[in-house]
Amino acid sequence: MKRYNEPIELIIEYRQDPLMKTVPDIAADLEAAGIPVEKTAPLFKQVVESKALPADSVLATKVTVRTAVNDVEVHPWDLAHAALNSGNNYRFIEPDLWQEYTVDDKMPDHFDTTSAKSFGTEAKGDDVDPDWPPSQNLVWHLDDDHSQLGSARKEVAELDDYVVRIGHLDTGYTDHFAIPQKIRDNPYQQNFIEDEQADKALDIGSKGMLRQPYHGTGTGGILAGDKIQLTTATGEFNDYLGAAYFAEVISCRISKSVILFKTSAFAQALNYLTDLVHNGTQVHVVSMSMGGAPSRAWADAVNAAYEAGITIVTAAGNNFAGLPTRHVVYPARFHRVIAACGVTYNNAPYYTSLINEMQGNYGPSKDMQKALAAFTPNILWANYTTGTVQFNGAGTSSATPQIAAAAAIYYKKNHQELDAAEPWQRVEAIRNALFSTAKKTVKPGFGDYSQYFGNGIIQASDALKVPVKTDIAQTPEDSSPWFPILNTIFKEVPDEKQQSRLDMFNTELWQLLYSYPELARQISDDEVDFNEISALHWDSFANAVMEHPAASKTLKAFLKSKFN
């Protein structure tokens, strides 16, 4: 686990019985335990069924806490365990970690200012990255030989005045000419960056080499960009950049930079959009071209949004030669989320053996059932720094808004039937249409398409031919990943506090597995179902964790007490 020389922040969950008027004084509890607190803020509140009081309810509440303890002084998970000991009302505590999202960090040969372009090599002649097809400037990803988004949006754009809303979680928007004024003026936009204007999701840029601001301008352009005029290799393009240009986009600024963002930021933004639904403003789709390590706060936010009828599409992630991971990142790996993987111009996987070339994540196969592929790289990208639209958009960040747009298009076409269904049934109906019509193919020589593309390659126009289907089973709740190793070695039935501890160990273990390939190799690189892994391999894995410098002392001590 990386340290950033920053104060440790925690996400603390507790449950309050509504018949009990008291709320834990978290700051006082932590201070009494020797953990100095600088700030607390609400993160999540949801009414859930109470087993103790079946006729009533309890409030599952999360708060974020900024401590005055530096992450170079104490392991964040060790502090989380110390905080769990400070009170009896706490159900789960996790560090509010900095999430790292991999993008291309190539720089031009000569530069005076930082390149804000998040993807691809610097333009040499044409804008395209010459390592990938197509090798010339083309507007291709919208056509019927690829995503079918162009014809699909044409079919629905003028149907009626029904408003489809898309939550766009990214670095915010700019005044780039490809970003419509209606996005900049949207009354529901929100900024989750501390010390910035809360009701304005403007991307003001961040200073310093490779800070990678303005990412939201690029993804927002693909999602709902304005009409533009470009000269291409086949003539003039004079049409909308955005596949869902007709939609109302709610921009949520969750990070100054695509490279780093807080765990709590995604949860806050998704919870905010879910609250809009509960207050009468339906949000139909969410597009987020970022991701990272698993979090319980993310799982809870995803579950609440799914139950509210929001179709969530997030990026599968990127890597260089398999690092930091070739597998799908979170929240895309949650099963109530559509994972957006990449497919190239010629239907090949977004994969290369070149060490210094960014490529897309896929797998493990057991987690590809809810994945789709869309086209990347070398698609249109609104570049705020140059003030142009270029042809070098890449990464699964570019694939994500295409799939989100396809979901919005389907909702626009079928809004009467979808609005009449239960909220979660809307999500399943949309996914059924997209999954069932996806192109089941891959370039010859790459094996089975599902390995890379899950359900296949998005075909937005074909999806519109599928009627709304409501007799689909509900996808089980997403949760923090679990490890049978802990359930096996903890023989006695855990009490509530012990279960909280085990849940925290599970989450830390999964974050370690996600971040360090050498640990994943101990248990078949996460390609095998956990229940099929032998006791010998679990023993080897536990010993590797106990020796790993990134693991917390609390986790190591627990494993040592059980294995030695």
HELIX and SHEET records of a PDB file:
HELIX    1   1 ILE A   26  ALA A   32  1                                   7    
HELIX    2   2 PRO A   76  LEU A   84  1                                   9    
HELIX    3   3 LEU A  149  VAL A  156  1                                   8    
HELIX    4   4 GLN A  181  ARG A  184  1                                   4    
HELIX    5   5 HIS A  215  ALA A  224  1                                  10    
HELIX    6   6 THR A  263  HIS A  278  1                                  16    
HELIX    7   7 ARG A  296  GLU A  307  1                                  12    
HELIX    8   8 SER A  365  ASP A  367  5                                   3    
HELIX    9   9 GLY A  395  LYS A  413  1                                  19    
HELIX   10  10 HIS A  415  ALA A  420  1                                   6    
HELIX   11  11 PRO A  423  THR A  437  1                                  15    
HELIX   12  12 TYR A  449  PHE A  453  1                                   5    
HELIX   13  13 ALA A  460  ALA A  463  1                                   4    
HELIX   14  14 PRO A  484  ILE A  489  1                                   6    
HELIX   15  15 GLU A  496  SER A  515  1                                  20    
HELIX   16  16 PRO A  517  ALA A  520  1                                   4    
HELIX   17  17 ARG A  521  ASP A  526  5                                   6    
HELIX   18  18 PHE A  530  GLU A  532  5                                   3    
HELIX   19  19 ALA A  535  GLU A  547  1                                  13    
HELIX   20  20 LYS A  553  PHE A  563  1                                  11    
SHEET    1   A 4 VAL A  37  GLU A  49  0                                        
SHEET    2   A 4 SER A  57  ASN A  70 -1                                        
SHEET    3   A 4 PRO A   7  GLN A  16 -1                                        
SHEET    4   A 4 TYR A  90  PRO A  95 -1                                        
SHEET    1   B 2 TRP A  98  GLU A 100  0                                        
SHEET    2   B 2 LEU A 260  LYS A 262 -1                                        
SHEET    1   C 7 GLN A 190  ASN A 191  0                                        
SHEET    2   C 7 GLU A 248  ARG A 253  1                                        
SHEET    3   C 7 ARG A 165  ASP A 170  1                                        
SHEET    4   C 7 VAL A 285  MET A 288  1                                        
SHEET    5   C 7 THR A 311  ALA A 315  1                                        
SHEET    6   C 7 VAL A 337  VAL A 343  1                                        
SHEET    7   C 7 ALA A 371  PHE A 375  1                                        
SHEET    1   D 2 LYS A 227  THR A 232  0                                        
SHEET    2   D 2 GLY A 235  TYR A 240 -1                                        
SHEET    1   E 2 ASN A 318  PHE A 320  0                                        
SHEET    2   E 2 MET A 358  GLY A 360 -1                                        
SHEET    1   F 2 ILE A 379  ASN A 383  0                                        
SHEET    2   F 2 THR A 388  GLY A 393 -1                                        
END                                                                             
